Amino acid sequence: MRLKTWSILAFALSLTVRLYLNFSQNLIPGTNGGYYPLQVRSILMKGHLGFSDMPLLFYLNAYLVKAVSLLGVSVSDQLIIQTVKWTDSLIMPMLVIPFLILMNLKKSAPTLSSVAVLLFVTLSLQPLILTSDLQKNALAILFSVFGLAYLLAFLERGMRRNLLLAGLFFMLTGLTHFGTLAFCVLYGSLLLFFRYKSKAIIPFMLLIAAALGIVWNLDRTRFFRLLTFWEELFEHSALLHGMLGPPELLQILLAITMGGWAVRSLAIFGDRLSENEKGWLLSSAICLFLFSFPLLDIEYLRRLGLFAFLLRHSSS
């Protein structure tokens, strides 16, 4: 079976599961489930967000509601909720598209492992966790993978188009969720440093400035919190405060295992890899180790763990 056929199958299976999770209840599941329709309703009624936040997802849902209303359907709370559920159900299955871009960068023919990756990034535990009340995170992750895929394509093949598309998707990531933008800046900066060494300093500073500029313009409260984030980074250490439950322990174990596997692969097969492949592998390993550091505040550890399924693919 061709890889595109498997991609369609992975998309369909993921969409089916997420539709069931979202529509098996009348309201949006999860602790923050009500936050999304509330923000969308505020845009439709008042023309702006009810609470300061990265705005893109909420405006996207509001425009979709408006588009449906043009068909003669009255704007109601039920329509808003249904639209938010459909948007959320479609986001993560679309990860198959940027991952196909990443797979096309590899010179080898698609294998069973390629199929396993497609199924993993759409149907494993962490993509399913990013359902309903984590819709903002999910959309930002989709944009971030597109951005990183085009950045890797630029490093591998050049072409200004790839760099422009990477910049566009990183901007969309920042307009959706700042935490995911921070992940993009870290991972993208590591890729640039491994590829261009000291020449990457200026692009790195531009990335930081752009990220801070987005936050300053959209959410001043978050901007000032960002300036002192290190004060919270180890405030309630997961390890020292005895907060490591089975999910966190499993996350840390998998991250360390995959990071170690990546470092070992570099040591054994490094001479067979291109410079870009080495940078990709080492960047993933570094992020896996950083994001699974057990002395991190428990909330940071859990939030950073949401990116682990992307990094495990990269280091495998």
ChimeraX attribute file (.defattr): number of C-alpha atoms within 10 A of each C-alpha:
attribute: neighborCount
match mode: 1-to-1
recipient: residues
	/A:1	6
	/A:2	9
	/A:3	17
	/A:4	13
	/A:5	11
	/A:6	17
	/A:7	23
	/A:8	16
	/A:9	14
	/A:10	25
	/A:11	22
	/A:12	16
	/A:13	16
	/A:14	24
	/A:15	22
	/A:16	14
	/A:17	15
	/A:18	26
	/A:19	19
	/A:20	11
	/A:21	17
	/A:22	22
	/A:23	16
	/A:24	11
	/A:25	9
	/A:26	10
	/A:27	16
	/A:28	23
	/A:29	18
	/A:30	12
	/A:31	10
	/A:32	12
	/A:33	19
	/A:34	15
	/A:35	13
	/A:36	22
	/A:37	24
	/A:38	17
	/A:39	23
	/A:40	29
	/A:41	23
	/A:42	16
	/A:43	18
	/A:44	18
	/A:45	10
	/A:46	10
	/A:47	12
	/A:48	16
	/A:49	19
	/A:50	14
	/A:51	12
	/A:52	13
	/A:53	19
	/A:54	22
	/A:55	20
	/A:56	18
	/A:57	24
	/A:58	24
	/A:59	18
	/A:60	14
	/A:61	26
	/A:62	22
	/A:63	15
	/A:64	16
	/A:65	24
	/A:66	17
	/A:67	12
	/A:68	14
	/A:69	14
	/A:70	11
	/A:71	8
	/A:72	8
	/A:73	12
	/A:74	13
	/A:75	15
	/A:76	12
	/A:77	13
	/A:78	13
	/A:79	17
	/A:80	21
	/A:81	23
	/A:82	19
	/A:83	19
	/A:84	26
	/A:85	27
	/A:86	17
	/A:87	19
	/A:88	26
	/A:89	24
	/A:90	18
	/A:91	22
	/A:92	25
	/A:93	27
	/A:94	20
	/A:95	24
	/A:96	22
	/A:97	19
	/A:98	19
	/A:99	21
	/A:100	16
	/A:101	16
	/A:102	18
	/A:103	18
	/A:104	13
	/A:105	14
	/A:106	11
	/A:107	7
	/A:108	8
	/A:109	9
	/A:110	13
	/A:111	10
	/A:112	8
	/A:113	10
	/A:114	18
	/A:115	18
	/A:116	13
	/A:117	22
	/A:118	26
	/A:119	20
	/A:120	18
	/A:121	23
	/A:122	25
	/A:123	21
	/A:124	14
	/A:125	12
	/A:126	17
	/A:127	22
	/A:128	17
	/A:129	13
	/A:130	20
	/A:131	25
	/A:132	29
	/A:133	21
	/A:134	17
	/A:135	24
	/A:136	24
	/A:137	21
	/A:138	25
	/A:139	25
	/A:140	27
	/A:141	28
	/A:142	22
	/A:143	26
	/A:144	26
	/A:145	23
	/A:146	24
	/A:147	27
	/A:148	24
	/A:149	24
	/A:150	25
	/A:151	24
	/A:152	25
	/A:153	21
	/A:154	18
	/A:155	19
	/A:156	15
	/A:157	11
	/A:158	13
	/A:159	11
	/A:160	10
	/A:161	12
	/A:162	19
	/A:163	18
	/A:164	15
	/A:165	18
	/A:166	25
	/A:167	17
	/A:168	16
	/A:169	23
	/A:170	29
	/A:171	18
	/A:172	20
	/A:173	30
	/A:174	28
	/A:175	20
	/A:176	25
	/A:177	23
	/A:178	23
	/A:179	16
	/A:180	26
	/A:181	25
	/A:182	18
	/A:183	17
	/A:184	24
	/A:185	20
	/A:186	16
	/A:187	18
	/A:188	22
	/A:189	20
	/A:190	22
	/A:191	26
	/A:192	23
	/A:193	17
	/A:194	17
	/A:195	18
	/A:196	12
	/A:197	11
	/A:198	10
	/A:199	11
	/A:200	17
	/A:201	14
	/A:202	10
	/A:203	13
	/A:204	18
	/A:205	12
	/A:206	12
	/A:207	21
	/A:208	15
	/A:209	11
	/A:210	16
	/A:211	21
	/A:212	17
	/A:213	13
	/A:214	18
	/A:215	21
	/A:216	14
	/A:217	10
	/A:218	16
	/A:219	16
	/A:220	14
	/A:221	12
	/A:222	16
	/A:223	18
	/A:224	12
	/A:225	12
	/A:226	14
	/A:227	10
	/A:228	10
	/A:229	12
	/A:230	10
	/A:231	10
	/A:232	15
	/A:233	16
	/A:234	18
	/A:235	15
	/A:236	17
	/A:237	21
	/A:238	22
	/A:239	16
	/A:240	13
	/A:241	12
	/A:242	10
	/A:243	15
	/A:244	17
	/A:245	10
	/A:246	9
	/A:247	10
	/A:248	18
	/A:249	15
	/A:250	12
	/A:251	20
	/A:252	22
	/A:253	13
	/A:254	17
	/A:255	26
	/A:256	20
	/A:257	15
	/A:258	23
	/A:259	27
	/A:260	17
	/A:261	17
	/A:262	24
	/A:263	19
	/A:264	12
	/A:265	17
	/A:266	18
	/A:267	10
	/A:268	10
	/A:269	11
	/A:270	14
	/A:271	10
	/A:272	10
	/A:273	13
	/A:274	11
	/A:275	15
	/A:276	17
	/A:277	20
	/A:278	22
	/A:279	20
	/A:280	23
	/A:281	25
	/A:282	22
	/A:283	25
	/A:284	27
	/A:285	26
	/A:286	18
	/A:287	21
	/A:288	29
	/A:289	17
	/A:290	16
	/A:291	24
	/A:292	23
	/A:293	18
	/A:294	20
	/A:295	16
	/A:296	22
	/A:297	20
	/A:298	22
	/A:299	16
	/A:300	19
	/A:301	24
	/A:302	17
	/A:303	14
	/A:304	19
	/A:305	20
	/A:306	21
	/A:307	19
	/A:308	22
	/A:309	21
	/A:310	20
	/A:311	23
	/A:312	23
	/A:313	18
	/A:314	20
	/A:315	21
	/A:316	15
